[in-house]
């Protein structure tokens, strides 16, 4: 490797904006801010939320005053 052309790789602090968790890792930046981390991400915590599509459609129709297909007949 040529000397003087590569950025310095150092230990930095990663900060999660969702839960406030901090941990250390390597990067060329001084501080890294992430949106979600393994401490709060639903995939890693096992708290996945699966929305019911039918409930969301009904809520949309009520909000915007739309009638359902059953009411139109």
PyMOL Python script that loads the backbone (N, CA, C, O; Angstrom):
from pymol import cmd

cmd.read_pdbstr("""\
ATOM      1  N   UNK A   1       0.844  -1.183   0.000  1.00  0.00           N
ATOM      2  CA  UNK A   1       0.000   0.000   0.000  1.00  0.00           C
ATOM      3  C   UNK A   1       0.888   1.245   0.000  1.00  0.00           C
ATOM      4  O   UNK A   1       1.937   1.284   0.642  1.00  0.00           O
ATOM      5  N   UNK A   2       0.443   2.243  -0.727  1.00  0.00           N
ATOM      6  CA  UNK A   2       1.176   3.508  -0.737  1.00  0.00           C
ATOM      7  C   UNK A   2       0.901   4.256   0.559  1.00  0.00           C
ATOM      8  O   UNK A   2      -0.210   4.214   1.088  1.00  0.00           O
ATOM      9  N   UNK A   3       1.886   4.917   1.047  1.00  0.00           N
ATOM     10  CA  UNK A   3       1.734   5.681   2.289  1.00  0.00           C
ATOM     11  C   UNK A   3       1.183   7.068   1.975  1.00  0.00           C
ATOM     12  O   UNK A   3       1.538   7.679   0.967  1.00  0.00           O
ATOM     13  N   UNK A   4       0.302   7.556   2.866  1.00  0.00           N
ATOM     14  CA  UNK A   4      -0.193   8.920   2.763  1.00  0.00           C
ATOM     15  C   UNK A   4      -1.417   9.118   1.882  1.00  0.00           C
ATOM     16  O   UNK A   4      -1.907  10.242   1.780  1.00  0.00           O
ATOM     17  N   UNK A   5      -1.932   8.069   1.240  1.00  0.00           N
ATOM     18  CA  UNK A   5      -3.110   8.270   0.384  1.00  0.00           C
ATOM     19  C   UNK A   5      -4.379   7.650   0.976  1.00  0.00           C
ATOM     20  O   UNK A   5      -5.478   7.898   0.481  1.00  0.00           O
ATOM     21  N   UNK A   6      -4.234   6.864   2.007  1.00  0.00           N
ATOM     22  CA  UNK A   6      -5.390   6.196   2.600  1.00  0.00           C
ATOM     23  C   UNK A   6      -5.860   6.961   3.840  1.00  0.00           C
ATOM     24  O   UNK A   6      -5.031   7.472   4.592  1.00  0.00           O
ATOM     25  N   UNK A   7      -7.194   7.049   4.070  1.00  0.00           N
ATOM     26  CA  UNK A   7      -7.686   7.731   5.274  1.00  0.00           C
ATOM     27  C   UNK A   7      -7.364   6.913   6.527  1.00  0.00           C
ATOM     28  O   UNK A   7      -7.164   5.700   6.460  1.00  0.00           O
ATOM     29  N   UNK A   8      -7.321   7.587   7.646  1.00  0.00           N
ATOM     30  CA  UNK A   8      -7.034   6.922   8.919  1.00  0.00           C
ATOM     31  C   UNK A   8      -8.253   6.133   9.374  1.00  0.00           C
ATOM     32  O   UNK A   8      -9.348   6.682   9.502  1.00  0.00           O
ATOM     33  N   UNK A   9      -8.055   4.842   9.615  1.00  0.00           N
ATOM     34  CA  UNK A   9      -9.105   3.978  10.133  1.00  0.00           C
ATOM     35  C   UNK A   9      -8.919   3.904  11.635  1.00  0.00           C
ATOM     36  O   UNK A   9      -7.863   3.493  12.118  1.00  0.00           O
ATOM     37  N   UNK A  10      -9.949   4.305  12.378  1.00  0.00           N
ATOM     38  CA  UNK A  10      -9.812   4.406  13.830  1.00  0.00           C
ATOM     39  C   UNK A  10     -11.066   3.888  14.522  1.00  0.00           C
ATOM     40  O   UNK A  10     -12.085   3.653  13.872  1.00  0.00           O
ATOM     41  N   UNK A  11     -10.995   3.712  15.822  1.00  0.00           N
ATOM     42  CA  UNK A  11     -12.131   3.308  16.643  1.00  0.00           C
ATOM     43  C   UNK A  11     -12.976   4.546  16.921  1.00  0.00           C
ATOM     44  O   UNK A  11     -12.477   5.557  17.415  1.00  0.00           O
ATOM     45  N   UNK A  12     -14.273   4.449  16.593  1.00  0.00           N
ATOM     46  CA  UNK A  12     -15.171   5.591  16.769  1.00  0.00           C
ATOM     47  C   UNK A  12     -16.412   5.154  17.532  1.00  0.00           C
ATOM     48  O   UNK A  12     -16.634   3.962  17.744  1.00  0.00           O
ATOM     49  N   UNK A  13     -17.212   6.117  17.938  1.00  0.00           N
ATOM     50  CA  UNK A  13     -18.455   5.863  18.656  1.00  0.00           C
ATOM     51  C   UNK A  13     -19.614   5.910  17.671  1.00  0.00           C
ATOM     52  O   UNK A  13     -19.763   6.879  16.927  1.00  0.00           O
ATOM     53  N   UNK A  14     -20.427   4.875  17.668  1.00  0.00           N
ATOM     54  CA  UNK A  14     -21.661   4.835  16.899  1.00  0.00           C
ATOM     55  C   UNK A  14     -22.792   5.203  17.837  1.00  0.00           C
ATOM     56  O   UNK A  14     -22.851   4.691  18.955  1.00  0.00           O
ATOM     57  N   UNK A  15     -23.700   6.087  17.406  1.00  0.00           N
ATOM     58  CA  UNK A  15     -24.816   6.524  18.250  1.00  0.00           C
ATOM     59  C   UNK A  15     -26.123   6.277  17.508  1.00  0.00           C
ATOM     60  O   UNK A  15     -26.266   6.667  16.349  1.00  0.00           O
ATOM     61  N   UNK A  16     -27.077   5.630  18.174  1.00  0.00           N
ATOM     62  CA  UNK A  16     -28.397   5.336  17.600  1.00  0.00           C
ATOM     63  C   UNK A  16     -29.346   6.482  17.933  1.00  0.00           C
ATOM     64  O   UNK A  16     -29.449   6.886  19.091  1.00  0.00           O
ATOM     65  N   UNK A  17     -30.045   7.012  16.914  1.00  0.00           N
ATOM     66  CA  UNK A  17     -30.968   8.113  17.147  1.00  0.00           C
ATOM     67  C   UNK A  17     -32.298   7.628  17.713  1.00  0.00           C
ATOM     68  O   UNK A  17     -33.030   8.414  18.315  1.00  0.00           O
ATOM     69  N   UNK A  18     -32.625   6.358  17.533  1.00  0.00           N
ATOM     70  CA  UNK A  18     -33.905   5.836  18.002  1.00  0.00           C
ATOM     71  C   UNK A  18     -33.897   5.562  19.499  1.00  0.00           C
ATOM     72  O   UNK A  18     -34.779   6.020  20.225  1.00  0.00           O
ATOM     73  N   UNK A  19     -32.900   4.814  19.957  1.00  0.00           N
ATOM     74  CA  UNK A  19     -32.890   4.417  21.369  1.00  0.00           C
ATOM     75  C   UNK A  19     -31.794   5.092  22.186  1.00  0.00           C
ATOM     76  O   UNK A  19     -31.801   4.999  23.413  1.00  0.00           O
ATOM     77  N   UNK A  20     -30.859   5.764  21.535  1.00  0.00           N
ATOM     78  CA  UNK A  20     -29.789   6.438  22.250  1.00  0.00           C
ATOM     79  C   UNK A  20     -28.626   5.530  22.613  1.00  0.00           C
ATOM     80  O   UNK A  20     -27.709   5.959  23.314  1.00  0.00           O
ATOM     81  N   UNK A  21     -28.641   4.308  22.162  1.00  0.00           N
ATOM     82  CA  UNK A  21     -27.582   3.349  22.452  1.00  0.00           C
ATOM     83  C   UNK A  21     -26.281   3.799  21.775  1.00  0.00           C
ATOM     84  O   UNK A  21     -26.309   4.314  20.657  1.00  0.00           O
ATOM     85  N   UNK A  22     -25.160   3.607  22.442  1.00  0.00           N
ATOM     86  CA  UNK A  22     -23.854   3.904  21.848  1.00  0.00           C
ATOM     87  C   UNK A  22     -22.995   2.652  21.911  1.00  0.00           C
ATOM     88  O   UNK A  22     -23.057   1.881  22.869  1.00  0.00           O
ATOM     89  N   UNK A  23     -22.195   2.470  20.875  1.00  0.00           N
ATOM     90  CA  UNK A  23     -21.257   1.359  20.839  1.00  0.00           C
ATOM     91  C   UNK A  23     -20.073   1.756  19.977  1.00  0.00           C
ATOM     92  O   UNK A  23     -20.143   2.716  19.210  1.00  0.00           O
ATOM     93  N   UNK A  24     -18.996   1.018  20.106  1.00  0.00           N
ATOM     94  CA  UNK A  24     -17.776   1.364  19.391  1.00  0.00           C
ATOM     95  C   UNK A  24     -17.566   0.440  18.210  1.00  0.00           C
ATOM     96  O   UNK A  24     -17.937  -0.734  18.235  1.00  0.00           O
ATOM     97  N   UNK A  25     -16.966   0.993  17.184  1.00  0.00           N
ATOM     98  CA  UNK A  25     -16.645   0.248  15.989  1.00  0.00           C
ATOM     99  C   UNK A  25     -15.574   0.992  15.223  1.00  0.00           C
ATOM    100  O   UNK A  25     -15.049   1.993  15.711  1.00  0.00           O
ATOM    101  N   UNK A  26     -15.241   0.527  14.040  1.00  0.00           N
ATOM    102  CA  UNK A  26     -14.201   1.160  13.258  1.00  0.00           C
ATOM    103  C   UNK A  26     -14.764   1.932  12.084  1.00  0.00           C
ATOM    104  O   UNK A  26     -15.732   1.506  11.453  1.00  0.00           O
ATOM    105  N   UNK A  27     -14.152   3.074  11.793  1.00  0.00           N
ATOM    106  CA  UNK A  27     -14.573   3.905  10.676  1.00  0.00           C
ATOM    107  C   UNK A  27     -13.503   4.941  10.388  1.00  0.00           C
ATOM    108  O   UNK A  27     -12.578   5.135  11.177  1.00  0.00           O
ATOM    109  N   UNK A  28     -13.639   5.605   9.244  1.00  0.00           N
ATOM    110  CA  UNK A  28     -12.748   6.716   8.927  1.00  0.00           C
ATOM    111  C   UNK A  28     -13.334   8.032   9.420  1.00  0.00           C
ATOM    112  O   UNK A  28     -12.652   9.056   9.398  1.00  0.00           O
ATOM    113  N   UNK A  29     -14.587   8.021   9.863  1.00  0.00           N
ATOM    114  CA  UNK A  29     -15.239   9.218  10.396  1.00  0.00           C
ATOM    115  C   UNK A  29     -14.957   9.356  11.882  1.00  0.00           C
ATOM    116  O   UNK A  29     -14.480   8.414  12.515  1.00  0.00           O
ATOM    117  N   UNK A  30     -15.248  10.529  12.445  1.00  0.00           N
ATOM    118  CA  UNK A  30     -15.036  10.740  13.880  1.00  0.00           C
ATOM    119  C   UNK A  30     -16.174  10.178  14.717  1.00  0.00           C
ATOM    120  O   UNK A  30     -15.939   9.606  15.781  1.00  0.00           O
ATOM    121  N   UNK A  31     -17.401  10.336  14.248  1.00  0.00           N
ATOM    122  CA  UNK A  31     -18.577   9.801  14.933  1.00  0.00           C
ATOM    123  C   UNK A  31     -19.587   9.390  13.874  1.00  0.00           C
ATOM    124  O   UNK A  31     -19.744  10.069  12.860  1.00  0.00           O
ATOM    125  N   UNK A  32     -20.272   8.275  14.111  1.00  0.00           N
ATOM    126  CA  UNK A  32     -21.262   7.783  13.168  1.00  0.00           C
ATOM    127  C   UNK A  32     -22.614   7.764  13.871  1.00  0.00           C
ATOM    128  O   UNK A  32     -22.738   7.227  14.973  1.00  0.00           O
ATOM    129  N   UNK A  33     -23.635   8.353  13.230  1.00  0.00           N
ATOM    130  CA  UNK A  33     -24.990   8.376  13.768  1.00  0.00           C
ATOM    131  C   UNK A  33     -25.844   7.465  12.895  1.00  0.00           C
ATOM    132  O   UNK A  33     -25.928   7.659  11.682  1.00  0.00           O
ATOM    133  N   UNK A  34     -26.474   6.473  13.510  1.00  0.00           N
ATOM    134  CA  UNK A  34     -27.319   5.524  12.778  1.00  0.00           C
ATOM    135  C   UNK A  34     -28.769   5.707  13.205  1.00  0.00           C
ATOM    136  O   UNK A  34     -29.049   6.164  14.313  1.00  0.00           O
ATOM    137  N   UNK A  35     -29.691   5.345  12.310  1.00  0.00           N
ATOM    138  CA  UNK A  35     -31.115   5.502  12.594  1.00  0.00           C
ATOM    139  C   UNK A  35     -31.611   4.433  13.561  1.00  0.00           C
ATOM    140  O   UNK A  35     -32.275   4.749  14.548  1.00  0.00           O
ATOM    141  N   UNK A  36     -31.298   3.191  13.287  1.00  0.00           N
ATOM    142  CA  UNK A  36     -31.677   2.101  14.190  1.00  0.00           C
ATOM    143  C   UNK A  36     -30.485   1.176  14.361  1.00  0.00           C
ATOM    144  O   UNK A  36     -29.647   1.050  13.468  1.00  0.00           O
ATOM    145  N   UNK A  37     -30.421   0.538  15.503  1.00  0.00           N
ATOM    146  CA  UNK A  37     -29.316  -0.385  15.783  1.00  0.00           C
ATOM    147  C   UNK A  37     -29.903  -1.752  16.140  1.00  0.00           C
ATOM    148  O   UNK A  37     -31.120  -1.932  16.157  1.00  0.00           O
ATOM    149  N   UNK A  38     -29.030  -2.696  16.419  1.00  0.00           N
ATOM    150  CA  UNK A  38     -29.492  -4.040  16.769  1.00  0.00           C
ATOM    151  C   UNK A  38     -30.183  -4.067  18.125  1.00  0.00           C
ATOM    152  O   UNK A  38     -30.869  -5.039  18.441  1.00  0.00           O
ATOM    153  N   UNK A  39     -30.021  -3.035  18.926  1.00  0.00           N
ATOM    154  CA  UNK A  39     -30.666  -2.967  20.235  1.00  0.00           C
ATOM    155  C   UNK A  39     -32.156  -2.627  20.117  1.00  0.00           C
ATOM    156  O   UNK A  39     -32.949  -3.038  20.965  1.00  0.00           O
ATOM    157  N   UNK A  40     -32.544  -1.880  19.073  1.00  0.00           N
ATOM    158  CA  UNK A  40     -33.930  -1.429  18.966  1.00  0.00           C
ATOM    159  C   UNK A  40     -34.622  -1.856  17.672  1.00  0.00           C
ATOM    160  O   UNK A  40     -35.817  -1.605  17.518  1.00  0.00           O
ATOM    161  N   UNK A  41     -33.917  -2.488  16.742  1.00  0.00           N
ATOM    162  CA  UNK A  41     -34.526  -2.886  15.477  1.00  0.00           C
ATOM    163  C   UNK A  41     -35.448  -4.097  15.698  1.00  0.00           C
ATOM    164  O   UNK A  41     -35.052  -5.054  16.363  1.00  0.00           O
ATOM    165  N   UNK A  42     -36.664  -4.064  15.150  1.00  0.00           N
ATOM    166  CA  UNK A  42     -37.622  -5.151  15.375  1.00  0.00           C
ATOM    167  C   UNK A  42     -37.123  -6.526  14.924  1.00  0.00           C
ATOM    168  O   UNK A  42     -37.512  -7.536  15.511  1.00  0.00           O
ATOM    169  N   UNK A  43     -36.286  -6.589  13.913  1.00  0.00           N
ATOM    170  CA  UNK A  43     -35.775  -7.879  13.443  1.00  0.00           C
ATOM    171  C   UNK A  43     -34.927  -8.551  14.519  1.00  0.00           C
ATOM    172  O   UNK A  43     -35.017  -9.763  14.712  1.00  0.00           O
ATOM    173  N   UNK A  44     -34.110  -7.777  15.217  1.00  0.00           N
ATOM    174  CA  UNK A  44     -33.221  -8.329  16.229  1.00  0.00           C
ATOM    175  C   UNK A  44     -33.891  -8.485  17.580  1.00  0.00           C
ATOM    176  O   UNK A  44     -33.515  -9.371  18.348  1.00  0.00           O
ATOM    177  N   UNK A  45     -34.872  -7.652  17.894  1.00  0.00           N
ATOM    178  CA  UNK A  45     -35.528  -7.743  19.197  1.00  0.00           C
ATOM    179  C   UNK A  45     -36.642  -8.775  19.222  1.00  0.00           C
ATOM    180  O   UNK A  45     -37.064  -9.195  20.299  1.00  0.00           O
ATOM    181  N   UNK A  46     -37.130  -9.194  18.055  1.00  0.00           N
ATOM    182  CA  UNK A  46     -38.210 -10.181  17.992  1.00  0.00           C
ATOM    183  C   UNK A  46     -39.574  -9.568  18.206  1.00  0.00           C
ATOM    184  O   UNK A  46     -40.537 -10.296  18.444  1.00  0.00           O
ATOM    185  N   UNK A  47     -39.691  -8.264  18.130  1.00  0.00           N
ATOM    186  CA  UNK A  47     -40.969  -7.581  18.340  1.00  0.00           C
ATOM    187  C   UNK A  47     -41.486  -7.023  17.021  1.00  0.00           C
ATOM    188  O   UNK A  47     -41.770  -5.831  16.898  1.00  0.00           O
ATOM    189  N   UNK A  48     -41.602  -7.911  16.037  1.00  0.00           N
ATOM    190  CA  UNK A  48     -42.100  -7.468  14.739  1.00  0.00           C
ATOM    191  C   UNK A  48     -43.565  -7.103  14.849  1.00  0.00           C
ATOM    192  O   UNK A  48     -44.338  -7.772  15.534  1.00  0.00           O
ATOM    193  N   UNK A  49     -43.935  -6.037  14.168  1.00  0.00           N
ATOM    194  CA  UNK A  49     -45.330  -5.628  14.135  1.00  0.00           C
ATOM    195  C   UNK A  49     -45.860  -5.883  12.738  1.00  0.00           C
ATOM    196  O   UNK A  49     -45.333  -5.360  11.756  1.00  0.00           O
ATOM    197  N   UNK A  50     -46.876  -6.667  12.658  1.00  0.00           N
ATOM    198  CA  UNK A  50     -47.501  -6.933  11.369  1.00  0.00           C
ATOM    199  C   UNK A  50     -48.885  -6.308  11.394  1.00  0.00           C
ATOM    200  O   UNK A  50     -49.766  -6.738  12.139  1.00  0.00           O
ATOM    201  N   UNK A  51     -49.057  -5.296  10.577  1.00  0.00           N
ATOM    202  CA  UNK A  51     -50.334  -4.604  10.522  1.00  0.00           C
ATOM    203  C   UNK A  51     -51.361  -5.397   9.747  1.00  0.00           C
ATOM    204  O   UNK A  51     -51.026  -6.116   8.806  1.00  0.00           O
ATOM    205  N   UNK A  52     -52.587  -5.266  10.139  1.00  0.00           N
ATOM    206  CA  UNK A  52     -53.658  -5.933   9.418  1.00  0.00           C
ATOM    207  C   UNK A  52     -54.085  -5.033   8.272  1.00  0.00           C
ATOM    208  O   UNK A  52     -54.496  -3.894   8.492  1.00  0.00           O
ATOM    209  N   UNK A  53     -53.990  -5.534   7.070  1.00  0.00           N
ATOM    210  CA  UNK A  53     -54.305  -4.729   5.890  1.00  0.00           C
ATOM    211  C   UNK A  53     -55.774  -4.335   5.883  1.00  0.00           C
ATOM    212  O   UNK A  53     -56.111  -3.216   5.495  1.00  0.00           O
ATOM    213  N   UNK A  54     -56.650  -5.237   6.305  1.00  0.00           N
ATOM    214  CA  UNK A  54     -58.080  -4.930   6.291  1.00  0.00           C
ATOM    215  C   UNK A  54     -58.390  -3.763   7.220  1.00  0.00           C
ATOM    216  O   UNK A  54     -59.175  -2.885   6.865  1.00  0.00           O
ATOM    217  N   UNK A  55     -57.799  -3.742   8.377  1.00  0.00           N
ATOM    218  CA  UNK A  55     -58.024  -2.650   9.316  1.00  0.00           C
ATOM    219  C   UNK A  55     -57.508  -1.330   8.788  1.00  0.00           C
ATOM    220  O   UNK A  55     -58.110  -0.285   9.031  1.00  0.00           O
ATOM    221  N   UNK A  56     -56.415  -1.365   8.079  1.00  0.00           N
ATOM    222  CA  UNK A  56     -55.857  -0.141   7.529  1.00  0.00           C
ATOM    223  C   UNK A  56     -56.726   0.397   6.397  1.00  0.00           C
ATOM    224  O   UNK A  56     -56.902   1.609   6.269  1.00  0.00           O
ATOM    225  N   UNK A  57     -57.262  -0.487   5.588  1.00  0.00           N
ATOM    226  CA  UNK A  57     -58.132  -0.063   4.493  1.00  0.00           C
ATOM    227  C   UNK A  57     -59.413   0.552   5.044  1.00  0.00           C
ATOM    228  O   UNK A  57     -59.881   1.576   4.547  1.00  0.00           O
ATOM    229  N   UNK A  58     -59.969  -0.072   6.061  1.00  0.00           N
ATOM    230  CA  UNK A  58     -61.189   0.462   6.673  1.00  0.00           C
ATOM    231  C   UNK A  58     -60.926   1.837   7.287  1.00  0.00           C
ATOM    232  O   UNK A  58     -61.742   2.748   7.151  1.00  0.00           O
ATOM    233  N   UNK A  59     -59.801   1.982   7.952  1.00  0.00           N
ATOM    234  CA  UNK A  59     -59.457   3.258   8.558  1.00  0.00           C
ATOM    235  C   UNK A  59     -59.258   4.334   7.487  1.00  0.00           C
ATOM    236  O   UNK A  59     -59.662   5.480   7.681  1.00  0.00           O
ATOM    237  N   UNK A  60     -58.641   3.974   6.363  1.00  0.00           N
ATOM    238  CA  UNK A  60     -58.474   4.915   5.254  1.00  0.00           C
ATOM    239  C   UNK A  60     -59.827   5.351   4.707  1.00  0.00           C
ATOM    240  O   UNK A  60     -60.049   6.537   4.466  1.00  0.00           O
ATOM    241  N   UNK A  61     -60.732   4.396   4.512  1.00  0.00           N
ATOM    242  CA  UNK A  61     -62.054   4.712   3.979  1.00  0.00           C
ATOM    243  C   UNK A  61     -62.839   5.598   4.933  1.00  0.00           C
ATOM    244  O   UNK A  61     -63.542   6.505   4.487  1.00  0.00           O
ATOM    245  N   UNK A  62     -62.738   5.358   6.221  1.00  0.00           N
ATOM    246  CA  UNK A  62     -63.431   6.202   7.197  1.00  0.00           C
ATOM    247  C   UNK A  62     -62.840   7.603   7.223  1.00  0.00           C
ATOM    248  O   UNK A  62     -63.575   8.585   7.334  1.00  0.00           O
ATOM    249  N   UNK A  63     -61.556   7.703   7.125  1.00  0.00           N
ATOM    250  CA  UNK A  63     -60.884   8.997   7.195  1.00  0.00           C
ATOM    251  C   UNK A  63     -61.260   9.885   6.017  1.00  0.00           C
ATOM    252  O   UNK A  63     -61.461  11.087   6.187  1.00  0.00           O
ATOM    253  N   UNK A  64     -61.356   9.310   4.833  1.00  0.00           N
ATOM    254  CA  UNK A  64     -61.614  10.107   3.640  1.00  0.00           C
ATOM    255  C   UNK A  64     -63.049  10.000   3.139  1.00  0.00           C
ATOM    256  O   UNK A  64     -63.353  10.431   2.027  1.00  0.00           O
ATOM    257  N   UNK A  65     -63.928   9.432   3.951  1.00  0.00           N
ATOM    258  CA  UNK A  65     -65.353   9.402   3.638  1.00  0.00           C
ATOM    259  C   UNK A  65     -65.716   8.521   2.474  1.00  0.00           C
ATOM    260  O   UNK A  65     -66.755   8.720   1.845  1.00  0.00           O
ATOM    261  N   UNK A  66     -64.891   7.562   2.177  1.00  0.00           N
ATOM    262  CA  UNK A  66     -65.180   6.649   1.071  1.00  0.00           C
ATOM    263  C   UNK A  66     -66.084   5.530   1.565  1.00  0.00           C
ATOM    264  O   UNK A  66     -65.997   5.100   2.715  1.00  0.00           O
ATOM    265  N   UNK A  67     -66.937   5.076   0.690  1.00  0.00           N
ATOM    266  CA  UNK A  67     -67.806   3.954   1.030  1.00  0.00           C
ATOM    267  C   UNK A  67     -67.135   2.676   0.584  1.00  0.00           C
ATOM    268  O   UNK A  67     -66.395   2.664  -0.400  1.00  0.00           O
ATOM    269  N   UNK A  68     -67.392   1.602   1.301  1.00  0.00           N
ATOM    270  CA  UNK A  68     -66.812   0.318   0.920  1.00  0.00           C
ATOM    271  C   UNK A  68     -67.573  -0.238  -0.263  1.00  0.00           C
ATOM    272  O   UNK A  68     -68.646   0.255  -0.613  1.00  0.00           O
ATOM    273  N   UNK A  69     -67.018  -1.257  -0.872  1.00  0.00           N
ATOM    274  CA  UNK A  69     -67.639  -1.887  -2.052  1.00  0.00           C
ATOM    275  C   UNK A  69     -68.980  -2.510  -1.692  1.00  0.00           C
ATOM    276  O   UNK A  69     -69.877  -2.561  -2.534  1.00  0.00           O
ATOM    277  N   UNK A  70     -69.135  -2.977  -0.481  1.00  0.00           N
ATOM    278  CA  UNK A  70     -70.387  -3.610  -0.057  1.00  0.00           C
ATOM    279  C   UNK A  70     -71.519  -2.585   0.030  1.00  0.00           C
ATOM    280  O   UNK A  70     -72.674  -2.924  -0.229  1.00  0.00           O
ATOM    281  N   UNK A  71     -71.207  -1.338   0.392  1.00  0.00           N
ATOM    282  CA  UNK A  71     -72.220  -0.309   0.541  1.00  0.00           C
ATOM    283  C   UNK A  71     -72.752   0.196  -0.804  1.00  0.00           C
ATOM    284  O   UNK A  71     -73.869   0.709  -0.875  1.00  0.00           O
ATOM    285  N   UNK A  72     -71.955   0.053  -1.873  1.00  0.00           N
ATOM    286  CA  UNK A  72     -72.323   0.585  -3.174  1.00  0.00           C
ATOM    287  C   UNK A  72     -73.349  -0.264  -3.883  1.00  0.00           C
ATOM    288  O   UNK A  72     -74.023   0.231  -4.786  1.00  0.00           O
ATOM    289  N   UNK A  73     -73.496  -1.527  -3.511  1.00  0.00           N
ATOM    290  CA  UNK A  73     -74.424  -2.429  -4.202  1.00  0.00           C
ATOM    291  C   UNK A  73     -75.866  -2.151  -3.870  1.00  0.00           C
ATOM    292  O   UNK A  73     -76.759  -2.830  -4.377  1.00  0.00           O
TER     293      UNK A  73
END
""", "prot")
cmd.dss("prot")
cmd.show_as("cartoon", "prot")
cmd.util.cbc("prot")
cmd.orient("prot")
